[in-house]
């Protein structure tokens, strides 16, 4: 029998503290597979608690898969099946520096994730999480979405919220409901890299709208509306992808005025808004709720694996999106939604967002310092920078040369929604490297590469 006395964390039920301490000691190697735990009565005497408390703690540990108990033989530490098969989270210096995905930095901890899983395991109805979710999400997840949307100044009933498996599927569902094959969609000429393929996959036609320092060019929107090219406007108004620009209030009001005059429907993709903790202009949903579908998610603010998006629909329009969700099979999974709900209903989400914002500020500062002598756009809160390239580099060639250095960036043409897009640049995202120093090391290599000449592609012949 192992003589084991756990160090208990204050501020939680004792049985949970015992189970948590057991999990920690197994992970640290203080307890090994096959070790026999003290009898309930012995550990209760040592901890000055009741036998029932220890019994409950051991049962909690069995539910978590930490212990196996046999009548008459006691409780033993069991091997955690499949634990060695999980992929490593941290990067090593020999791995690819992936600066292509606009994901938040990895600031979440095992304790925060374990707390959510422990909550799930304590739920008497936890097996229901393995059932199919309603297409729009259960009522308590729609309520979760309404509370999350309130952070953006959106006051909405849960009846008008649809829960999706990520923002991308939210965009797809909205466009599928609003447009028929052959219809056209207006959007900024530089835009979300997957928008073009999404539009093409739905058999829709792109109508690129010119951009200027304040965002969408109003005269170009008027031109497209007068010719009747489209009745749908997709936009990323805050920390625009990839330019990082945020549309000011005056330009938003002007776009809303045009939308009302020409009866446009607005699809507002606002997934980066909460990364900028400054006072923001109102959302398009707040300005024109009768014609705006507002889309956000948790993947850019908390953790990329939380594939949960929320769509705020105009009043009375949720039913159409619900039917589309059912047809597309885009409903969220119960286990992921419950982890998210636990984080949002405790202070974990608030702490995570604070750490994401603080860490991203450090990384953004490194980007601005490294490229201080170059032309770029990188507004406060942005999870990426839009870096203009020297004329002797084409974006695609530069991205290929960077990849040869084990650094992955996204070339400007990936964001081109139209032929007039100013795409002679690369987007560099900050979140994926394990540390800010890893990011800075990659940025320095990119800066050095910019100052080099590309190698010739041809072989001279006589």
BAPA-739100 format. One line per field, with one value per residue (C-alpha): residue number from 1; y, x, z. Coordinates in nm, 2 decimals, always signed. Example, Ala and Ser with C-alpha at 12.3 -4.5 7.8 and 13.67 -1.06 7.14 Angstrom:
BEGIN
k	[1|2] $
py	[-0.45|-0.11] $
px	[+1.23|+1.37] $
pz	[+0.78|+0.71] $
This chain:
BEGIN
k	[1|2|3|4|5|6|7|8|9|10|11|12|13|14|15|16|17|18|19|20|21|22|23|24|25|26|27|28|29|30|31|32|33|34|35|36|37|38|39|40|41|42|43|44|45|46|47|48|49|50|51|52|53|54|55|56|57|58|59|60|61|62|63|64|65|66|67|68|69|70|71|72|73|74|75|76|77|78|79|80|81|82|83|84|85|86|87|88|89|90|91|92|93|94|95|96|97|98|99|100|101|102|103|104|105|106|107|108|109|110|111|112|113|114|115|116|117|118|119|120|121|122|123|124|125|126|127|128|129|130|131|132|133|134|135|136|137|138|139|140|141|142|143|144|145|146|147|148|149|150|151|152|153|154|155|156|157|158|159|160|161|162|163|164|165|166|167|168|169|170|171|172|173|174|175|176|177|178|179|180|181|182|183|184|185|186|187|188|189|190|191|192|193|194|195|196|197|198|199|200|201|202|203|204|205|206|207|208|209|210|211|212|213|214|215|216|217|218|219|220|221|222|223|224|225|226|227|228|229|230|231|232|233|234|235|236|237|238|239|240|241|242|243|244|245|246|247|248|249|250|251|252|253|254|255|256|257|258|259|260|261|262|263|264|265|266|267|268|269|270|271|272|273|274|275|276|277|278|279|280|281|282|283|284|285|286|287|288|289|290|291|292|293|294|295|296|297|298|299|300|301|302|303|304|305|306|307|308|309|310|311|312|313|314|315|316|317|318|319|320|321|322|323|324|325|326|327|328|329|330|331|332|333|334|335|336|337|338|339|340|341|342|343|344|345|346|347|348|349|350|351|352|353|354|355|356|357|358|359|360|361|362|363|364|365|366|367|368|369|370|371|372|373|374|375|376|377|378|379|380|381|382|383|384|385|386|387|388|389|390|391|392|393|394|395|396|397|398|399|400|401|402|403|404|405|406|407|408|409|410|411|412|413|414|415|416|417|418|419|420|421|422|423|424|425|426|427|428|429|430|431|432|433|434|435|436|437|438|439|440|441|442|443|444|445|446|447|448|449|450|451|452|453|454|455|456|457|458|459|460|461|462] $
py	[+0.00|+0.35|+0.60|+0.89|+1.22|+1.47|+1.85|+1.99|+2.32|+2.55|+2.70|+2.39|+2.09|+1.86|+1.55|+1.74|+1.87|+1.51|+1.39|+1.69|+1.63|+1.27|+1.37|+1.61|+1.35|+1.10|+1.35|+1.44|+1.08|+1.09|+0.82|+0.55|+0.30|+0.01|+0.19|+0.10|+0.39|+0.41|+0.26|+0.51|+0.51|+0.56|+0.86|+1.01|+0.99|+1.15|+1.43|+1.48|+1.44|+1.19|+0.85|+0.95|+1.24|+1.01|+0.76|+1.03|+1.15|+0.80|+0.76|+1.09|+0.97|+0.64|+0.85|+1.04|+0.72|+0.76|+0.46|+0.11|-0.04|-0.40|-0.52|-0.67|-0.56|-0.18|+0.10|+0.12|+0.38|+0.28|+0.36|+0.65|+0.49|+0.68|+0.95|+0.90|+0.93|+1.29|+1.53|+1.76|+2.11|+2.30|+2.36|+2.29|+2.51|+2.25|+2.27|+2.49|+2.85|+2.87|+3.24|+3.17|+3.11|+3.39|+3.19|+3.32|+3.24|+2.92|+3.09|+2.84|+2.59|+2.23|+2.33|+2.54|+2.26|+2.00|+2.21|+2.21|+1.84|+1.78|+1.99|+1.77|+1.45|+1.57|+1.64|+1.36|+1.41|+1.42|+1.12|+1.35|+1.55|+1.25|+1.30|+1.51|+1.88|+2.07|+2.25|+2.59|+2.46|+2.39|+2.68|+2.72|+2.74|+3.00|+3.19|+3.15|+3.31|+3.60|+3.67|+3.66|+3.89|+4.14|+4.19|+4.35|+4.57|+4.35|+4.31|+4.01|+3.74|+3.38|+3.30|+3.50|+3.33|+3.03|+2.83|+2.70|+2.49|+2.79|+3.12|+2.99|+2.76|+3.06|+3.26|+2.97|+2.92|+3.29|+3.31|+2.99|+3.13|+3.47|+3.38|+3.15|+3.00|+3.27|+3.56|+3.80|+3.90|+4.23|+4.23|+4.42|+4.36|+4.22|+3.98|+3.66|+3.41|+3.14|+3.37|+3.33|+2.95|+2.97|+3.20|+2.97|+2.66|+2.81|+2.90|+3.27|+3.56|+3.79|+4.17|+4.32|+4.67|+4.90|+5.00|+5.31|+5.42|+5.42|+5.08|+5.03|+5.29|+5.44|+5.55|+5.19|+5.05|+5.30|+5.20|+4.83|+4.90|+5.12|+4.85|+4.60|+4.37|+4.24|+4.27|+4.11|+4.28|+4.08|+4.27|+4.24|+4.59|+4.55|+4.46|+4.38|+4.06|+4.11|+4.49|+4.52|+4.84|+4.92|+5.10|+5.43|+5.52|+5.77|+5.52|+5.26|+5.50|+5.58|+5.21|+5.16|+5.45|+5.29|+4.95|+5.09|+5.29|+4.99|+4.72|+4.54|+4.26|+4.28|+3.98|+4.11|+3.89|+4.03|+3.76|+3.98|+4.26|+4.15|+4.14|+4.52|+4.63|+5.00|+5.15|+5.02|+5.17|+5.00|+4.68|+4.69|+4.47|+4.74|+5.01|+4.81|+4.49|+4.46|+4.37|+4.24|+3.89|+3.93|+3.64|+3.58|+3.29|+3.17|+3.04|+3.38|+3.49|+3.19|+2.88|+2.77|+2.42|+2.56|+2.55|+2.74|+3.03|+3.25|+3.41|+3.70|+3.70|+3.98|+3.93|+3.65|+3.52|+3.25|+2.98|+3.00|+2.96|+2.67|+2.48|+2.55|+2.42|+2.10|+2.05|+2.12|+1.92|+2.22|+2.18|+2.22|+1.92|+1.89|+1.82|+2.13|+2.35|+2.24|+2.31|+2.66|+2.71|+2.63|+2.87|+3.15|+3.10|+3.10|+3.36|+3.14|+3.30|+3.65|+3.55|+3.38|+3.68|+3.91|+3.69|+3.66|+4.04|+4.10|+3.83|+3.95|+4.31|+4.18|+4.00|+4.29|+4.52|+4.28|+4.28|+4.66|+4.69|+4.44|+4.60|+4.96|+5.06|+4.89|+4.96|+4.77|+4.79|+4.66|+4.83|+4.78|+4.45|+4.29|+3.93|+3.97|+4.23|+4.32|+4.36|+4.53|+4.36|+4.52|+4.54|+4.27|+4.01|+3.87|+3.76|+3.40|+3.37|+3.53|+3.29|+3.00|+3.14|+3.18|+2.82|+2.71|+2.87|+2.67|+2.98|+2.98|+3.31|+3.38|+3.56|+3.86|+3.71|+3.46|+3.75|+3.89|+3.91|+4.09|+4.19|+4.54|+4.43|+4.58|+4.24|+4.30|+4.19|+3.90|+3.85|+3.75|+3.61|+3.62|+3.36|+3.02|+3.02|+2.88|+3.20|+3.56|+3.49|+3.21|+3.46|+3.73|+3.48|+3.40|+3.78|+3.85|+3.58|+3.73|+4.08|+3.94|+3.76|+4.08|+4.24|+3.96|+3.92|+3.62|+3.36|+3.34|+3.07|+3.02|+2.87|+3.08|+2.90|+2.98] $
px	[+0.00|+0.13|+0.15|-0.01|-0.13|-0.26|-0.19|-0.54|-0.63|-0.85|-1.17|-1.33|-1.53|-1.29|-1.38|-1.29|-0.97|-0.87|-0.95|-0.77|-0.46|-0.46|-0.47|-0.18|+0.03|-0.03|+0.08|+0.39|+0.49|+0.44|+0.18|+0.25|+0.03|-0.05|+0.01|-0.25|-0.42|-0.47|-0.80|-1.08|-1.07|-0.69|-0.69|-1.00|-0.81|-0.50|-0.69|-0.93|-1.24|-1.52|-1.50|-1.79|-1.58|-1.29|-1.54|-1.69|-1.34|-1.23|-1.55|-1.48|-1.13|-1.28|-1.52|-1.22|-1.05|-0.77|-0.85|-0.98|-1.14|-1.20|-1.41|-1.18|-0.86|-0.87|-0.82|-0.53|-0.39|-0.48|-0.32|-0.49|-0.58|-0.46|-0.28|+0.05|-0.13|-0.23|-0.03|+0.22|+0.10|+0.43|+0.66|+1.03|+1.28|+1.30|+0.93|+0.75|+0.68|+0.32|+0.23|-0.06|-0.35|-0.52|-0.55|-0.51|-0.18|-0.18|-0.24|-0.50|-0.38|-0.44|-0.61|-0.87|-0.94|-0.95|-1.19|-1.44|-1.40|-1.45|-1.77|-1.89|-1.81|-2.02|-2.33|-2.59|-2.71|-2.37|-2.45|-2.70|-2.40|-2.34|-2.68|-2.75|-2.79|-3.09|-2.98|-3.00|-2.84|-3.01|-3.17|-2.90|-2.63|-2.83|-2.86|-2.48|-2.45|-2.68|-2.45|-2.14|-2.30|-2.38|-2.00|-2.02|-2.31|-2.58|-2.89|-3.08|-3.32|-3.19|-3.47|-3.28|-2.95|-2.82|-2.53|-2.30|-1.98|-1.76|-1.79|-1.71|-2.01|-2.21|-2.11|-2.20|-2.54|-2.62|-2.52|-2.70|-3.03|-3.00|-2.88|-2.98|-2.73|-2.63|-2.69|-2.41|-2.25|-2.06|-1.76|-1.43|-1.18|-0.94|-1.11|-1.12|-0.90|-1.18|-1.45|-1.38|-1.40|-1.71|-1.88|-1.77|-1.89|-2.24|-2.24|-2.26|-2.09|-1.84|-1.88|-1.56|-1.60|-1.30|-1.15|-0.99|-0.85|-1.19|-1.30|-1.55|-1.56|-1.91|-1.92|-1.83|-2.11|-2.36|-2.24|-2.30|-2.64|-2.75|-2.67|-2.86|-2.56|-2.63|-2.86|-2.61|-2.31|-2.06|-1.80|-1.55|-1.58|-1.35|-0.98|-1.06|-0.90|-0.63|-0.58|-0.65|-0.85|-1.15|-1.44|-1.52|-1.87|-1.93|-1.86|-2.08|-2.37|-2.32|-2.31|-2.63|-2.80|-2.71|-2.83|-3.17|-3.21|-3.13|-3.27|-2.94|-2.89|-2.57|-2.36|-2.13|-1.84|-1.71|-1.49|-1.20|-1.39|-1.33|-0.95|-0.94|-1.03|-1.06|-1.41|-1.54|-1.79|-2.13|-2.18|-2.39|-2.64|-2.68|-2.72|-2.95|-3.08|-3.37|-3.13|-2.80|-2.68|-2.40|-2.15|-1.89|-1.71|-1.49|-1.21|-1.03|-1.07|-1.04|-0.91|-0.91|-1.04|-1.36|-1.54|-1.84|-2.00|-2.30|-2.52|-2.74|-3.03|-3.28|-3.60|-3.81|-3.54|-3.38|-3.62|-3.47|-3.12|-3.23|-3.35|-3.03|-2.83|-3.03|-2.97|-2.60|-2.53|-2.34|-2.47|-2.22|-2.12|-2.25|-1.92|-1.75|-2.05|-2.05|-1.68|-1.74|-2.05|-1.85|-1.57|-1.82|-2.03|-1.72|-1.44|-1.22|-1.33|-1.26|-0.91|-0.84|-0.95|-0.73|-0.43|-0.49|-0.52|-0.20|+0.00|-0.11|-0.01|+0.35|+0.36|+0.22|+0.48|+0.75|+0.61|+0.60|+0.96|+1.10|+0.94|+0.96|+1.15|+0.89|+0.53|+0.26|-0.08|-0.13|-0.40|-0.42|-0.58|-0.50|-0.39|-0.19|+0.00|-0.04|+0.32|+0.39|+0.66|+0.95|+0.88|+1.14|+0.94|+0.61|+0.38|+0.36|+0.74|+0.81|+0.58|+0.76|+1.10|+0.98|+0.85|+1.20|+1.31|+1.04|+0.82|+0.46|+0.29|-0.01|+0.05|-0.16|-0.34|-0.51|-0.72|-0.80|-1.18|-1.14|-0.88|-0.82|-0.71|-0.39|-0.24|+0.14|+0.18|+0.18|-0.03|+0.17|-0.03|+0.10|-0.08|+0.05|+0.41|+0.45|+0.62|+0.66|+1.03|+0.96|+0.75|+1.02|+1.29|+1.07|+1.00|+1.37|+1.42|+1.13|+1.29|+1.63|+1.45|+1.28|+1.62|+1.75|+1.69|+1.49|+1.69|+1.65|+1.41|+1.59|+1.91|+2.09|+2.15|+2.40] $
pz	[+0.00|-0.09|+0.20|+0.02|+0.18|-0.07|-0.06|-0.08|-0.26|-0.07|-0.20|-0.34|-0.20|-0.01|-0.22|-0.54|-0.39|-0.31|-0.66|-0.81|-0.59|-0.70|-1.07|-1.01|-0.83|-1.10|-1.37|-1.17|-1.10|-0.73|-0.79|-1.04|-1.23|-1.00|-0.67|-0.41|-0.25|+0.13|+0.26|+0.30|+0.68|+0.70|+0.46|+0.63|+0.97|+0.82|+0.66|+0.95|+0.73|+0.72|+0.56|+0.33|+0.20|+0.10|-0.05|-0.26|-0.37|-0.47|-0.67|-0.84|-0.93|-1.07|-1.29|-1.42|-1.50|-1.24|-1.02|-1.05|-0.74|-0.65|-0.36|-0.09|-0.27|-0.25|-0.50|-0.75|-0.98|-1.33|-1.66|-1.84|-2.17|-2.47|-2.28|-2.47|-2.80|-2.75|-2.97|-2.80|-2.76|-2.74|-3.03|-3.06|-3.24|-3.53|-3.60|-3.85|-3.73|-3.85|-3.89|-4.12|-3.89|-3.70|-3.37|-3.02|-2.84|-2.63|-2.29|-2.16|-1.89|-1.81|-1.48|-1.66|-1.91|-1.63|-1.43|-1.73|-1.78|-1.40|-1.43|-1.72|-1.53|-1.23|-1.44|-1.38|-1.74|-1.90|-2.14|-2.31|-2.44|-2.68|-2.84|-3.14|-3.06|-3.20|-3.52|-3.34|-3.02|-2.69|-2.51|-2.25|-2.52|-2.71|-2.38|-2.35|-2.70|-2.60|-2.30|-2.52|-2.78|-2.50|-2.47|-2.82|-2.71|-2.88|-2.67|-2.81|-2.71|-2.72|-2.96|-3.22|-3.16|-3.36|-3.23|-3.50|-3.52|-3.58|-3.75|-4.10|-4.09|-3.96|-4.27|-4.49|-4.33|-4.37|-4.73|-4.81|-4.66|-4.82|-5.17|-5.45|-5.70|-5.94|-5.70|-5.62|-5.29|-5.23|-5.01|-4.95|-5.23|-4.97|-4.75|-4.55|-4.74|-4.75|-4.86|-5.23|-5.22|-5.00|-5.26|-5.54|-5.36|-5.32|-5.69|-5.61|-5.79|-5.62|-5.64|-5.50|-5.34|-5.34|-5.00|-4.86|-4.53|-4.36|-4.50|-4.78|-5.05|-5.04|-5.40|-5.51|-5.30|-5.45|-5.80|-5.73|-5.58|-5.86|-6.12|-5.91|-5.89|-5.54|-5.24|-5.00|-4.84|-4.64|-4.44|-4.16|-3.99|-3.69|-3.73|-4.09|-4.23|-4.36|-4.34|-3.96|-4.02|-3.81|-3.98|-3.79|-3.68|-3.95|-4.23|-4.06|-4.04|-4.41|-4.51|-4.31|-4.49|-4.82|-4.70|-4.61|-4.93|-5.15|-4.92|-4.87|-4.62|-4.42|-4.31|-4.04|-3.96|-3.63|-3.49|-3.39|-3.22|-2.86|-2.91|-2.91|-2.56|-2.66|-2.70|-3.03|-3.27|-3.25|-3.44|-3.76|-3.58|-3.32|-3.59|-3.82|-3.65|-3.90|-4.18|-4.02|-3.95|-3.69|-3.66|-3.39|-3.23|-2.94|-3.15|-3.19|-2.84|-2.61|-2.79|-3.15|-3.07|-2.93|-3.26|-3.15|-3.33|-3.26|-3.52|-3.41|-3.66|-3.74|-3.54|-3.68|-3.91|-3.69|-3.81|-4.17|-4.04|-3.82|-4.13|-4.31|-4.01|-4.01|-4.38|-4.36|-4.04|-3.90|-3.54|-3.25|-3.04|-2.69|-2.51|-2.67|-2.60|-2.23|-2.19|-2.33|-2.11|-1.80|-1.89|-1.97|-1.66|-1.43|-1.43|-1.65|-1.98|-1.84|-1.73|-2.06|-2.26|-2.04|-2.10|-2.47|-2.51|-2.30|-2.48|-2.82|-2.73|-2.65|-2.99|-3.18|-3.03|-3.14|-3.50|-3.50|-3.37|-3.61|-3.92|-3.80|-4.12|-4.35|-4.45|-4.27|-4.11|-3.76|-3.55|-3.17|-3.09|-3.43|-3.42|-3.74|-3.94|-4.31|-4.43|-4.77|-4.97|-5.17|-5.54|-5.62|-5.43|-5.55|-5.25|-5.37|-5.43|-5.09|-4.91|-5.08|-4.98|-4.62|-4.62|-4.72|-4.39|-4.20|-4.17|-4.30|-4.39|-4.61|-4.94|-5.03|-5.33|-5.09|-4.97|-5.31|-5.36|-5.69|-5.96|-5.82|-5.47|-5.34|-5.25|-5.28|-4.92|-4.68|-4.37|-4.06|-3.77|-3.41|-3.21|-3.31|-3.19|-2.84|-2.70|-2.80|-2.84|-3.09|-3.29|-3.28|-3.40|-3.70|-3.77|-3.78|-4.04|-4.25|-4.23|-4.34|-4.63|-4.74|-4.79|-5.01|-5.38|-5.50|-5.67|-6.05|-6.18|-6.51|-6.64|-6.91|-7.24|-7.52] $
